[in-house]
Amino acid sequence: MQAVTVSPKFQVVIPQAVREALHIEAGQKLQVLVLDNRIELLPMEPAQALRGFLAGIDTGVEREDDRA
């Protein structure tokens, strides 16, 4: 487990090993969540990066009559 220190400006440095493992780059946005007394930082992906992630999905499911 790696520890970080909160600066007087309430800033922390993400350890290099974590940045490399998650491919976090300078200027990248992270979503901050508070869950059960802990802070989670989630890398935000630009919408363009999500393009095509559903390629090959089965679209043959039955639909209700009012759905096109």
Summary of the structure (lengths in Angstrom):
residues: 68
radius of gyration: 19.2
end to end distance: 50.8
largest distance: 60.1
contacts: 77
relative contact order: 0.11
helix: 16%
strand: 18%
